[in-house]
Amino acid sequence: MKNWISFMQTSIGDEEQIEQLGKWIAALLNDASVSLLLHLVSPGPSGKTVLTQLLVRMVGESKVSRGIPSVNDPAASVVLKGKRLIVLEELEATLKCEPDAEEPEAVRSGAVSDLIHLLSGGNILVREKFEKEEVLKPNLAIVATSNHAPLDGTAHVWSRMLQINMRVPPSRNPALFQLLVGEIDEIKAWALAL
């Protein structure tokens, strides 16, 4: 587990944040309700993608959804059936929270509302093609990456966020993901022991 420890110390460095991340991973692995969005933030290459890929590997690609569907559209939200993890790469673009975003405020509010609904564990209607609507109570964890911290605290999503500030390492190891995959069982055991 030396590669994981080195990665955590280099990319995060804060023991409290490392422990919080471990507890979040434990909840993800235990299928426990995870009402906190894990937000990985850094201004450049810091291992956000590596950590996200590792989380995907832990739950399995078939249990991952990428992006937030409209929870008010049963045909769109059907993609959440059987999913455990939602991955949002570049949170700014997903929620339109860049200062120069060209999208109207209504679009931003809709995405934020959908995210809050999913974090709160609310029921959603889903409908497969040519099938009846059914009620789904998803049990989802959400991980997002971005280059910037949220602009403000008015969207009510930021209070539901575990933000991990990652640091850009002095050098990058292109084989890091494969090294961490080799330690995945130990990483899971570490998280579950917290």
Secondary structure as GFF3:
##gff-version 3
##sequence-region A 1 194
A	DSSP	alpha_helix	2	11	.	.	.	ID=ss1
A	DSSP	alpha_helix	15	29	.	.	.	ID=ss2
A	DSSP	beta_strand	37	41	.	.	.	ID=ss3
A	DSSP	alpha_helix	48	59	.	.	.	ID=ss4
A	DSSP	three_ten_helix	61	63	.	.	.	ID=ss5
A	DSSP	beta_strand	64	66	.	.	.	ID=ss6
A	DSSP	alpha_helix	74	77	.	.	.	ID=ss7
A	DSSP	three_ten_helix	78	80	.	.	.	ID=ss8
A	DSSP	beta_strand	85	88	.	.	.	ID=ss9
A	DSSP	alpha_helix	91	95	.	.	.	ID=ss10
A	DSSP	alpha_helix	105	119	.	.	.	ID=ss11
A	DSSP	beta_strand	124	126	.	.	.	ID=ss12
A	DSSP	beta_strand	134	136	.	.	.	ID=ss13
A	DSSP	beta_strand	141	146	.	.	.	ID=ss14
A	DSSP	three_ten_helix	158	160	.	.	.	ID=ss15
A	DSSP	beta_strand	161	165	.	.	.	ID=ss16
A	DSSP	alpha_helix	176	181	.	.	.	ID=ss17
A	DSSP	alpha_helix	184	193	.	.	.	ID=ss18
###
